[in-house]
Amino acid sequence: MEKVSLDILRETVSSPNNSIVQELEDLTDKMSVDYKTNMVERLKAGVCHAEGAMIYSTILVDFERIGDHLLNVREAFDKIENK
């Protein structure tokens, strides 16, 4: 299982179109901003509670961090391959 996961990761981050990782990370950041804005509107409208909004916000931050980590992994693969 680990080997399969590493193969998929290697394939994604070292594909000929390396910019896909950057594009996905940028998209994740944009979506996070949009989702947070929508969450604030739901809070103002009383549709959701503060506790749920805090959890939701934490999850969005975690997704952003995952994107940042994937970008770092891609950059590390680039350095290894260019040696």
Secondary structure, DSSP 4 states (H G I P E B T S, - for coil): -HHHHHHHHHHHHTSS-THHHHHHHHHHHHHHHHHHHHHHHHHHHTSS-HHHHHHHHHHHHHHHHHHHHHHHHHHHHHHHHT-
